[in-house]
Amino acid sequence: MAVDQGWEKLDSANGWHVSPAGELEPGMELGQSFVCRGPGMHRVELLLANYEQPIDSTVLVRLREEGPEGRILFQQPFNTLRVVDNAWQSFDFPVIPHSAGRRFYLSLTALGSNDGRHITAWHQPELKLDGGILYRNGEPQRRGALSLRVWA
């Protein structure tokens, strides 16, 4: 795991966002569990894409304890018109003081699209994070990891 300027890249050092994870169509949830390495977690970032065009849809971002059924610590809808193609999208939340060593689950749930188009998140399909699992619609995947940065 590489640490730089207060954030952790929870994936491999090279080639860690190699393909889109699939379009977030209405009702679809894409999630990633991870173990935070430091105290004071206050932001997560995902590498998102909009296929070089503005997409008007709504996605619900949730941070939970443990996994897909864990207690919700933070949730916020966001309009995907904010997404810059192939750029990190930040999600800030109140500081979690004792985050070091704890497992969390970050998810994106597509609520709907106003124009029939959908964003995607970048991921590494062959990577298995230490202490983390990729989920699609609440189902754990054998391998794969979202391109994720955690600020603690």
N, C-alpha and C positions, 0 to 999 in steps of 0.2 A: 504494500500500500504506500502510495506517495503522499506526502503532506507538504503543502506549500501555502503560505499566506493565510493560514487559518482554515483552509478547506482540505477535505480528504477526497481523493478520487477513489471511489469504491469499485475499481475495476482494474484491468491490466494496464501497464504503462504504455504499450504500443498497440495501435489499431483497435482501440476499445469502443469505438462507435462505428461499426462497420456496415450496419444495415438498418433500414426502418423496421420497427416492430409491428407494423401494420396500421392501417387507418383506424382512428378511434371513432367508430360509427356509433350512433345513439344507442345507449344501453351498455356499451362495451366498457369493461374496466381493465386497466393495465396497472400492475402493481409490482413493487419490489420491496422485499424485506432486507434489512441491513443492520449491522451492529455499529453503533456510533463509537468512535475511538476517543473522543474528548468530551469534557464537561462543557455545558453552556451552549448546546446546539440551538441555533436560532434561524437557520436558513437551509433550504435544500434547493438544488438546481438540477434541472433536467435538460438534456439536449433535445430540442424539438425541431420539427420541420413543417413547413406549410406548402411545399412544392412550388416555391417561388411565386406564390399568389396569396393575397389576403383571404383568409377564411373566416367567415362569420358564424361561429358556433360557440357553445358554452360547455365548459369542462369543469367538473367539480374536483378540486384537489383536496385530498385528505391525508393527514398524518395520524397514524394509530400506534398504540403500543403493540409490540409483538408481531401480529399478523393481520390478515383480512378481517378477523372477528374481534380484534382488540379494541380497547377503549379509544374513542376519538379524542385526540389532543388538539387538533386544529383542522378546520375545513373552510374552504373558500371557493366560490365559483369564480371563474375568470373567463372573459371573452377572448377567444383565440385571435381576434384582430390584433392583439398585442404580440403575437408570436412573430419573431423574425426568423426567416428560414435558416436552418442549420446553426442556430445560436442557443446559448444557454438561457433558460427562462428561470428566474429566481422566484422563490416562494418564501417570504419571511413570516415568522410567527413569534410569539412570546418565547423568551429564553427558557430552555429546559435545563435547569442548573445541574442536575445529576444524570446527565445523558451518557456519560462514559460507561462503556461496557453493556449498555442496554440495547435490546433489539427493538427496532421500529419498522413500520410498514408505510410506505408512501404509495398513494394510488391516484390515478387519473380516471375519472368516469365521464364519458361523453353524455351530456344531457340532451343535446339536440343541435341541429344545424339549421341556420336560416337560409343557407344557399346550397345545401346538398353536398358540400365538400367537407373534408375532415383532415385534422392535423395527424401527425404521427410522432413518435418518440424514437430516438436512435437507441440501438442496443447492440450488444455483442452476443450473437446467438450461441456460441460454443462455450462461453465463459460461465463458470460457476463461482459466485462470490463466496468467500469464506464467511459463513454465518448468514448468508442471504439467499433468498429464493425469488425467482421471477414468477409472477402470477398472471394468468389471463382469465378474466371473469371469475376470480376467486379460486381457480384451480392451479396448484403448483406445477411448474414446468420442470422437467428433468435437468435442464441447463438453460443458460441465457442470463443476461443481466442488463438492466437499463443503464444508459450512460448517465451517471448520477454523481453530483458533488454535494458533500455535506459540510456545512460551516459550523464549527464548534470552537 
